[in-house]
Amino acid sequence: MSSIVIEGGRPLVGTVKISSAKNAVLPVLAASLLTESQCIIEDAPELEDVKVMIEVLKSLGARAQREGDSIKITASEINSFEAPYDLVRKMRASFLVMGPLLARKGRARISMPGGCAIGSRPIDLHLKGFAALGAEIKLGHGYVEAKCKKLTGSTIYLDFPSVGATENIMMAAALAEGQTTIENAAKEPEIIDIANFLNSMGAKIRGAGTDIIKIEGVKELSGISYTVIPDRIETGTFLVAGAITGGNILLENVVPEHLKPVIAKLIECGATITEEPEGLRVIGNGRPMASDVKTMPYPGFPTDMQAQIMAYLSTALGTSMVIETVFENRFMHVEELKRMGAKIKIEGRSAVIEGVEKLSGAPVKATDLRAGAALILAGLAAEGTTKVMNTYHIDRGYVNIVEKLQNLGASIKKVD
């Protein structure tokens, strides 16, 4: 098991290029099953989750391979409708092949998904959508199967604006007969991105980015070449890295509009963030001011930045509160931050953080992807040596994070 070892206390200075978004590339890879023609995903991030999705596509009969920074997928022949358990258990997003499989083959069978253990992320909204489009759903022991003779457009109201369900239903509806309306749809930038990808293939989707999305089904889609949006969570993580270390970092390949609540919160805490022609610059100005954060679906403060902002607030002047409204099991990093000297008390879905002057290096465990990022940030700011274990979680969502931080002057290395 590899670990990341950090000697803290160095301000990070320099330029970093943000990679393409993990949460945008995974649905785009799944959507490439909707056409028999070749799709090319340019500038695709080299991540564990992306490798798993490529293996899922290959297990279904598609030809999928990485060539340099690109991934080429040709799904002219889909000879299986079942995504294997050993792949699906590694990553929840494998479930996103269900919509495309239903649309192309009229049948899909998927194991119950895995991924980070950050709470209940039910797939019932996906299934409710497929049922509304005319699929017959069968739940077995540890798997779910959907069948249909044809998919027919319908109006679907989502009880919660789930990103995965919105994407899966959009993909299925793209080849359905007639018009589908998704109400209370997720509004995340990744939803707009998958809609742009599908529309470039010939789909007819309107309203992505609002809470009502309308999809007019078409007969077929064609292959295209596409580059997904930059990763807003990686952007946010590096903004915090600059602020927490008192550094000065220029972030290239960013879309500031995707990150408004994070930028606003960091400025409120005392960091300087400015837009420049090349990107976004962050300058850390000593200990942050205490602040309160409440995670919300987009355009609110992202739950995927909650652990990182908590690491930052651990050294704030005063007492802060973080309220997690999206996932109920997302404070697993708190015990690890406390090992580094943070003073945090959990009360239900709230965490009360009493800022300390300095964190101290300690051996800690990454319990999930974003918790791992938060512990790296804490280690960069701490006095002494921090060893972060279970780093495979971090590799699932950050491209070359150790090398990128080294290039900014961090004393950080990966050890086996």
C-alpha positions as CSV (number, residue, x, y, z in Angstrom):
1,M,0.0,0.0,0.0
2,S,1.5,3.3,-1.0
3,S,1.5,6.4,1.2
4,I,2.2,10.1,0.7
5,V,4.7,11.7,3.0
6,I,4.7,15.5,3.4
7,E,7.0,17.9,5.2
8,G,4.8,20.8,6.0
9,G,5.3,24.6,6.4
10,R,6.3,25.6,2.8
11,P,4.3,28.2,0.9
12,L,3.3,26.9,-2.5
13,V,4.4,29.2,-5.4
14,G,4.1,28.7,-9.2
15,T,1.7,27.7,-11.9
16,V,-0.5,24.5,-12.1
17,K,-2.6,23.3,-15.0
18,I,-6.0,21.8,-13.9
19,S,-6.9,18.5,-15.5
20,S,-10.2,17.6,-17.3
21,A,-13.0,16.8,-14.9
22,K,-13.4,13.2,-13.6
23,N,-17.1,13.7,-13.0
24,A,-17.6,15.0,-16.6
25,V,-15.5,12.4,-18.4
26,L,-17.1,9.3,-16.9
27,P,-20.7,10.0,-18.2
28,V,-19.2,11.1,-21.6
29,L,-17.4,7.7,-21.8
30,A,-20.7,5.9,-20.9
31,A,-22.6,8.0,-23.5
32,S,-20.2,6.8,-26.3
33,L,-22.2,3.5,-26.1
34,L,-25.1,5.4,-27.8
35,T,-23.5,5.4,-31.2
36,E,-22.0,2.7,-33.5
37,S,-19.4,5.3,-34.7
38,Q,-16.1,6.2,-33.1
39,C,-16.0,8.8,-30.3
40,I,-12.7,10.4,-29.3
41,I,-12.4,12.0,-25.9
42,E,-9.4,14.4,-26.0
43,D,-7.3,15.5,-23.0
44,A,-8.8,12.7,-20.9
45,P,-7.5,12.5,-17.3
46,E,-5.4,9.5,-16.4
47,L,-7.3,8.4,-13.3
48,E,-8.1,5.0,-11.8
49,D,-11.9,5.7,-12.2
50,V,-11.3,6.4,-15.9
51,K,-9.4,3.1,-16.3
52,V,-12.3,1.3,-14.6
53,M,-14.9,2.9,-17.0
54,I,-12.8,1.9,-20.0
55,E,-12.7,-1.7,-18.7
56,V,-16.5,-1.6,-18.2
57,L,-17.0,-0.5,-21.9
58,K,-14.7,-3.2,-23.1
59,S,-16.6,-5.8,-21.0
60,L,-19.7,-4.9,-22.9
61,G,-18.1,-5.5,-26.3
62,A,-17.0,-1.9,-27.2
63,R,-13.4,-1.3,-28.4
64,A,-11.9,1.3,-26.1
65,Q,-8.3,2.3,-25.7
66,R,-6.1,5.2,-24.6
67,E,-3.7,6.7,-27.1
68,G,-1.6,9.4,-25.4
69,D,-4.0,12.0,-23.9
70,S,-7.0,10.7,-25.9
71,I,-9.4,7.8,-25.4
72,K,-11.0,6.2,-28.6
73,I,-14.2,4.3,-28.2
74,T,-16.1,2.4,-30.9
75,A,-19.3,0.6,-29.8
76,S,-20.3,-0.8,-33.1
77,E,-20.9,-4.2,-31.5
78,I,-22.3,-4.4,-28.0
79,N,-22.4,-8.2,-27.2
80,S,-23.2,-8.0,-23.5
81,F,-25.8,-6.2,-21.5
82,E,-24.2,-6.9,-18.1
83,A,-21.6,-4.8,-16.4
84,P,-19.5,-7.2,-14.3
85,Y,-19.5,-7.0,-10.5
86,D,-15.7,-6.8,-10.0
87,L,-15.7,-3.5,-12.0
88,V,-18.9,-2.0,-10.8
89,R,-18.0,-2.5,-7.1
90,K,-14.9,-0.3,-7.6
91,M,-16.9,2.7,-8.9
92,R,-20.5,3.8,-8.7
93,A,-20.3,5.7,-12.0
94,S,-20.2,2.3,-13.8
95,F,-24.0,2.5,-13.2
96,L,-24.1,5.2,-15.9
97,V,-23.9,2.6,-18.7
98,M,-27.4,1.5,-17.8
99,G,-29.2,4.3,-19.7
100,P,-27.1,3.9,-22.9
101,L,-27.5,0.0,-22.7
102,L,-31.3,0.3,-22.4
103,A,-31.4,2.7,-25.3
104,R,-29.1,0.6,-27.6
105,K,-29.9,-3.0,-26.6
106,G,-33.3,-2.8,-24.7
107,R,-31.7,-4.5,-21.8
108,A,-29.2,-3.8,-19.0
109,R,-28.1,-5.7,-15.9
110,I,-25.8,-4.1,-13.4
111,S,-24.4,-5.1,-10.0
112,M,-25.3,-2.7,-7.2
113,P,-22.6,0.0,-7.3
114,G,-19.6,0.7,-5.0
115,G,-17.2,3.6,-4.8
116,C,-16.5,5.9,-1.9
117,A,-18.3,5.0,1.3
118,I,-19.7,8.5,2.0
119,G,-23.3,7.6,2.7
120,S,-26.4,6.5,0.9
121,R,-26.5,7.4,-2.8
122,P,-29.6,5.4,-3.8
123,I,-30.1,4.4,-7.4
124,D,-33.8,4.4,-7.1
125,L,-34.1,7.8,-8.9
126,H,-32.3,6.3,-11.9
127,L,-34.7,3.3,-11.9
128,K,-37.8,5.5,-11.5
129,G,-36.7,7.4,-14.6
130,F,-36.1,4.2,-16.6
131,A,-39.5,2.8,-15.5
132,A,-41.2,6.1,-16.6
133,L,-39.6,5.6,-20.1
134,G,-41.2,2.2,-20.3
135,A,-38.6,-0.2,-18.9
136,E,-39.5,-3.1,-16.7
137,I,-37.3,-3.1,-13.6
138,K,-36.3,-6.2,-11.7
139,L,-34.2,-6.2,-8.5
140,G,-32.3,-9.4,-7.7
141,H,-29.8,-10.3,-5.0
142,G,-27.0,-7.7,-5.5
143,Y,-28.0,-6.7,-9.1
144,V,-30.7,-4.7,-10.9
145,E,-32.0,-5.5,-14.4
146,A,-34.0,-3.3,-16.8
147,K,-35.7,-4.5,-20.0
148,C,-37.8,-2.7,-22.6
149,K,-39.2,-3.3,-26.1
150,K,-38.7,0.4,-26.8
151,L,-38.3,3.5,-24.7
152,T,-41.0,6.2,-24.9
153,G,-40.7,9.8,-23.8
154,S,-42.3,10.8,-20.5
155,T,-42.3,13.4,-17.8
156,I,-40.0,12.5,-14.8
157,Y,-39.9,14.4,-11.6
158,L,-36.8,13.7,-9.5
159,D,-37.4,13.8,-5.7
160,F,-33.8,15.0,-5.3
161,P,-31.7,16.7,-8.1
162,S,-29.4,13.7,-8.5
163,V,-26.5,14.3,-10.9
164,G,-26.2,10.6,-11.8
165,A,-29.9,10.1,-12.3
166,T,-30.2,13.2,-14.5
167,E,-27.3,12.0,-16.7
168,N,-28.5,8.4,-16.9
169,I,-32.1,9.4,-17.9
170,M,-30.8,12.0,-20.4
171,M,-28.7,9.4,-22.1
172,A,-31.6,6.9,-22.3
173,A,-34.1,9.5,-23.5
174,A,-31.7,10.7,-26.3
175,L,-32.8,7.7,-28.3
176,A,-36.3,7.3,-26.9
177,E,-39.4,7.9,-29.0
178,G,-41.0,11.3,-28.4
179,Q,-40.2,14.0,-25.8
180,T,-38.9,13.4,-22.3
181,T,-39.0,16.1,-19.6
182,I,-36.9,15.9,-16.5
183,E,-38.2,18.1,-13.7
184,N,-36.1,19.1,-10.6
185,A,-33.0,18.1,-12.7
186,A,-29.5,18.6,-11.4
187,K,-27.9,21.8,-12.6
188,E,-24.2,21.0,-12.2
189,P,-21.7,22.1,-14.9
190,E,-21.1,18.3,-15.7
191,I,-24.8,18.1,-16.7
192,I,-24.3,20.9,-19.2
193,D,-21.2,19.2,-20.5
194,I,-22.9,15.8,-21.1
195,A,-25.8,17.6,-22.8
196,N,-23.3,19.5,-25.1
197,F,-21.6,16.1,-25.9
198,L,-24.9,14.5,-26.7
199,N,-26.1,17.4,-28.8
200,S,-22.8,17.4,-30.7
201,M,-23.6,13.8,-31.6
202,G,-27.0,14.8,-32.9
203,A,-29.2,14.7,-29.8
204,K,-31.9,17.3,-29.2
205,I,-31.6,18.5,-25.6
206,R,-32.7,21.8,-24.2
207,G,-32.5,23.3,-20.7
208,A,-29.4,21.7,-19.3
209,G,-28.2,23.8,-16.4
210,T,-31.8,24.6,-15.4
211,D,-34.1,22.5,-13.3
212,I,-36.2,21.5,-16.4
213,I,-34.5,19.5,-19.2
214,K,-36.4,18.6,-22.3
215,I,-35.1,15.8,-24.6
216,E,-36.6,15.1,-28.0
217,G,-35.6,11.6,-28.9
218,V,-33.8,11.0,-32.2
219,K,-33.3,7.8,-34.3
220,E,-29.5,7.6,-34.1
221,L,-26.4,9.5,-32.9
222,S,-23.0,9.9,-34.6
223,G,-19.5,9.7,-33.3
224,I,-17.5,12.9,-32.5
225,S,-14.3,14.2,-31.0
226,Y,-14.8,16.1,-27.7
227,T,-12.9,17.7,-24.8
228,V,-14.7,17.8,-21.4
229,I,-14.7,20.7,-19.0
230,P,-11.8,21.4,-16.4
231,D,-12.2,19.7,-13.0
232,R,-13.8,22.3,-10.7
233,I,-13.1,20.2,-7.5
234,E,-9.4,19.9,-8.4
235,T,-9.5,23.7,-9.0
236,G,-11.0,24.2,-5.6
237,T,-8.5,21.9,-4.0
238,F,-5.5,23.9,-5.4
239,L,-7.1,27.2,-4.4
240,V,-7.2,25.9,-0.8
241,A,-3.6,24.7,-1.2
242,G,-2.5,28.2,-2.1
243,A,-4.5,29.8,0.7
244,I,-3.7,27.3,3.5
245,T,0.1,27.5,2.9
246,G,0.3,31.3,2.5
247,G,1.3,30.7,-1.1
248,N,0.9,32.4,-4.5
249,I,-0.4,30.0,-7.2
250,L,-1.7,30.6,-10.8
251,L,-4.2,28.0,-11.8
252,E,-4.6,27.5,-15.6
253,N,-7.4,25.8,-17.5
254,V,-10.2,26.8,-15.1
255,V,-13.8,28.1,-15.4
256,P,-14.3,30.4,-12.4
257,E,-18.1,30.4,-12.9
258,H,-18.2,26.8,-11.9
259,L,-16.7,27.6,-8.5
260,K,-18.3,30.8,-7.4
261,P,-19.3,29.6,-3.8
262,V,-15.8,28.3,-3.1
263,I,-14.1,31.4,-4.4
264,A,-16.5,33.6,-2.4
265,K,-15.8,31.6,0.8
266,L,-12.1,31.7,0.5
267,I,-12.1,35.5,-0.1
268,E,-14.4,35.9,2.9
269,C,-11.8,34.0,5.0
270,G,-9.1,36.4,3.9
271,A,-7.5,34.8,0.8
272,T,-6.9,37.0,-2.3
273,I,-8.3,35.4,-5.5
274,T,-8.1,37.3,-8.8
275,E,-9.0,36.4,-12.4
276,E,-6.1,36.9,-14.8
277,P,-5.9,36.3,-18.6
278,E,-4.2,32.9,-18.1
279,G,-6.4,31.7,-15.2
280,L,-7.1,32.3,-11.5
281,R,-4.5,33.4,-9.0
282,V,-4.7,32.7,-5.3
283,I,-2.6,34.3,-2.6
284,G,-2.8,33.1,1.0
285,N,-2.7,35.9,3.7
286,G,-1.9,34.2,7.0
287,R,-4.5,32.5,9.2
288,P,-8.0,32.6,7.8
289,M,-11.0,34.2,9.5
290,A,-13.6,31.8,10.8
291,S,-16.6,31.2,8.6
292,D,-19.7,29.0,8.3
293,V,-20.2,26.7,5.3
294,K,-23.3,24.7,4.2
295,T,-23.0,22.2,1.4
296,M,-25.8,22.3,-1.1
297,P,-26.5,20.9,-4.6
298,Y,-25.1,23.2,-7.4
299,P,-25.0,26.2,-7.5
300,G,-24.4,25.9,-3.7
301,F,-21.2,25.1,-2.0
302,P,-20.1,21.6,-3.3
303,T,-20.1,18.7,-0.9
304,D,-16.9,17.5,-2.8
305,M,-15.1,20.6,-1.3
306,Q,-16.4,20.2,2.2
307,A,-13.4,18.2,3.6
308,Q,-10.8,20.6,2.0
309,I,-12.5,23.7,3.4
310,M,-12.6,22.0,6.9
311,A,-8.9,21.5,6.8
312,Y,-8.5,25.2,5.9
313,L,-10.9,26.3,8.7
314,S,-9.0,24.1,11.3
315,T,-6.4,26.9,11.6
316,A,-8.9,29.8,11.4
317,L,-9.1,32.7,13.9
318,G,-12.3,31.9,15.8
319,T,-15.0,29.2,15.6
320,S,-16.5,27.9,12.3
321,M,-19.4,25.6,11.5
322,V,-19.7,23.2,8.5
323,I,-23.1,21.8,7.8
324,E,-23.3,18.8,5.4
325,T,-26.7,18.5,3.7
326,V,-25.9,16.3,0.8
327,F,-24.3,13.1,2.2
328,E,-24.9,11.8,5.7
329,N,-21.6,10.0,6.2
330,R,-19.1,12.6,5.1
331,F,-17.3,13.6,8.3
332,M,-14.9,10.6,8.3
333,H,-11.9,12.9,7.8
334,V,-12.7,14.7,11.1
335,E,-11.0,12.0,13.3
336,E,-7.9,12.1,11.1
337,L,-7.7,16.0,11.3
338,K,-8.1,15.7,15.0
339,R,-5.0,13.5,15.1
340,M,-3.2,16.5,13.6
341,G,-4.4,18.7,16.4
342,A,-7.6,20.1,14.9
343,K,-10.4,20.9,17.4
344,I,-13.6,19.7,15.8
345,K,-16.8,18.5,17.4
346,I,-19.5,16.7,15.3
347,E,-23.2,17.2,16.1
348,G,-25.3,15.3,13.7
349,R,-24.8,16.8,10.2
350,S,-22.8,19.8,11.7
351,A,-19.2,20.1,12.6
352,V,-18.0,22.9,14.9
353,I,-14.4,23.8,14.3
354,E,-12.4,25.8,16.9
355,G,-9.4,27.2,15.0
356,V,-5.9,26.3,16.3
357,E,-2.8,28.2,15.5
358,K,-1.0,25.3,13.8
359,L,-1.7,21.7,12.9
360,S,1.0,19.1,13.6
361,G,2.2,16.4,11.3
362,A,0.9,12.9,12.1
363,P,0.2,9.5,10.4
364,V,-3.4,9.6,9.0
365,K,-5.6,7.6,6.7
366,A,-7.5,8.7,3.7
367,T,-11.1,7.3,4.2
368,D,-12.3,8.5,0.8
369,L,-11.2,10.6,-2.2
370,R,-11.9,14.1,-0.9
371,A,-10.9,13.3,2.7
372,G,-7.5,12.2,1.2
373,A,-7.2,15.6,-0.5
374,A,-8.1,17.4,2.8
375,L,-5.4,15.5,4.7
376,I,-2.8,16.4,2.1
377,L,-3.8,20.1,2.4
378,A,-3.6,19.8,6.2
379,G,-0.1,18.2,5.9
380,L,1.1,21.0,3.6
381,A,0.2,23.5,6.3
382,A,1.2,21.5,9.4
383,E,4.5,21.6,11.3
384,G,6.5,18.4,10.9
385,T,5.9,15.2,8.9
386,T,2.5,13.9,7.8
387,K,2.1,10.4,6.3
388,V,-1.2,9.9,4.5
389,M,-2.1,6.2,4.0
390,N,-4.7,4.6,1.7
391,T,-3.7,6.9,-1.1
392,Y,-5.5,4.7,-3.7
393,H,-8.6,6.8,-2.9
394,I,-6.7,10.0,-4.0
395,D,-5.6,8.4,-7.3
396,R,-9.2,7.9,-8.2
397,G,-9.8,11.6,-8.6
398,Y,-6.6,13.6,-8.8
399,V,-4.1,13.4,-11.8
400,N,-0.5,13.4,-10.6
401,I,-1.3,15.4,-7.4
402,V,2.1,14.7,-5.9
403,E,4.0,15.9,-9.0
404,K,1.8,19.0,-9.3
405,L,2.5,19.9,-5.7
406,Q,6.2,19.2,-6.0
407,N,6.3,21.6,-8.9
408,L,4.8,24.3,-6.6
409,G,7.6,23.8,-4.1
410,A,5.9,21.3,-1.7
411,S,8.1,18.8,0.1
412,I,5.9,15.8,-0.8
413,K,6.6,12.3,-2.1
414,K,4.9,9.0,-2.7
415,V,6.4,5.9,-0.9
416,D,5.5,2.3,-1.3
